[in-house]
Amino acid sequence: MMGVSLSGSEVQVNLMKFRLIKQCYKYWNDTVLKFQYPASKVYVELA
C-alpha cells in the first residue's frame, strides 16, 4: 500500500491540497452559482 509509506510532510502537503481544493469549490459555489442561478431563473421566466 502506498499510503503506509507516506511521511509526515507528505501528509501535510496532501492536507493543504485538499483544503485548497475545498476552498476553490466554496468560491465556485459562492460566486458562480449565485450568478448563474438568478440568470437561469430569469431565462426560464422569459422562455
C-alpha positions as protocol buffer text, in pm:
chain_id: "A"
residue {
  index: 1
  type: MET
  ca { x: 0 y: 0 z: 0 }
}
residue {
  index: 2
  type: MET
  ca { x: 130 y: 344 z: -90 }
}
residue {
  index: 3
  type: GLY
  ca { x: -49 y: 514 z: 199 }
}
residue {
  index: 4
  type: VAL
  ca { x: 160 y: 330 z: 457 }
}
residue {
  index: 5
  type: SER
  ca { x: 491 y: 469 z: 327 }
}
residue {
  index: 6
  type: LEU
  ca { x: 380 y: 833 z: 344 }
}
residue {
  index: 7
  type: SER
  ca { x: 593 y: 1055 z: 561 }
}
residue {
  index: 8
  type: GLY
  ca { x: 451 y: 1326 z: 787 }
}
residue {
  index: 9
  type: SER
  ca { x: 540 y: 1608 z: 547 }
}
residue {
  index: 10
  type: GLU
  ca { x: 368 y: 1433 z: 257 }
}
residue {
  index: 11
  type: VAL
  ca { x: 52 y: 1402 z: 465 }
}
residue {
  index: 12
  type: GLN
  ca { x: 75 y: 1775 z: 544 }
}
residue {
  index: 13
  type: VAL
  ca { x: 105 y: 1860 z: 174 }
}
residue {
  index: 14
  type: ASN
  ca { x: -193 y: 1640 z: 89 }
}
residue {
  index: 15
  type: LEU
  ca { x: -399 y: 1810 z: 360 }
}
residue {
  index: 16
  type: MET
  ca { x: -304 y: 2151 z: 222 }
}
residue {
  index: 17
  type: LYS
  ca { x: -401 y: 2045 z: -130 }
}
residue {
  index: 18
  type: PHE
  ca { x: -731 y: 1910 z: -2 }
}
residue {
  index: 19
  type: ARG
  ca { x: -807 y: 2237 z: 180 }
}
residue {
  index: 20
  type: LEU
  ca { x: -715 y: 2438 z: -127 }
}
residue {
  index: 21
  type: ILE
  ca { x: -947 y: 2233 z: -346 }
}
residue {
  index: 22
  type: LYS
  ca { x: -1224 y: 2269 z: -87 }
}
residue {
  index: 23
  type: GLN
  ca { x: -1176 y: 2647 z: -86 }
}
residue {
  index: 24
  type: CYS
  ca { x: -1188 y: 2655 z: -465 }
}
residue {
  index: 25
  type: TYR
  ca { x: -1518 y: 2465 z: -460 }
}
residue {
  index: 26
  type: LYS
  ca { x: -1655 y: 2701 z: -195 }
}
residue {
  index: 27
  type: TYR
  ca { x: -1550 y: 3003 z: -401 }
}
residue {
  index: 28
  type: TRP
  ca { x: -1711 y: 2849 z: -711 }
}
residue {
  index: 29
  type: ASN
  ca { x: -2035 y: 2779 z: -521 }
}
residue {
  index: 30
  type: ASP
  ca { x: -2046 y: 3122 z: -357 }
}
residue {
  index: 31
  type: THR
  ca { x: -1980 y: 3323 z: -673 }
}
residue {
  index: 32
  type: VAL
  ca { x: -2052 y: 3144 z: -999 }
}
residue {
  index: 33
  type: LEU
  ca { x: -2360 y: 2954 z: -885 }
}
residue {
  index: 34
  type: LYS
  ca { x: -2510 y: 3263 z: -722 }
}
residue {
  index: 35
  type: PHE
  ca { x: -2479 y: 3447 z: -1054 }
}
residue {
  index: 36
  type: GLN
  ca { x: -2589 y: 3154 z: -1266 }
}
residue {
  index: 37
  type: TYR
  ca { x: -2898 y: 3067 z: -1064 }
}
residue {
  index: 38
  type: PRO
  ca { x: -3079 y: 3403 z: -1096 }
}
residue {
  index: 39
  type: ALA
  ca { x: -2977 y: 3420 z: -1462 }
}
residue {
  index: 40
  type: SER
  ca { x: -3124 y: 3077 z: -1535 }
}
residue {
  index: 41
  type: LYS
  ca { x: -3437 y: 3169 z: -1338 }
}
residue {
  index: 42
  type: VAL
  ca { x: -3486 y: 3482 z: -1547 }
}
residue {
  index: 43
  type: TYR
  ca { x: -3421 y: 3281 z: -1863 }
}
residue {
  index: 44
  type: VAL
  ca { x: -3688 y: 3028 z: -1766 }
}
residue {
  index: 45
  type: GLU
  ca { x: -3937 y: 3307 z: -1694 }
}
residue {
  index: 46
  type: LEU
  ca { x: -3866 y: 3470 z: -2030 }
}
residue {
  index: 47
  type: ALA
  ca { x: -3889 y: 3144 z: -2225 }
}
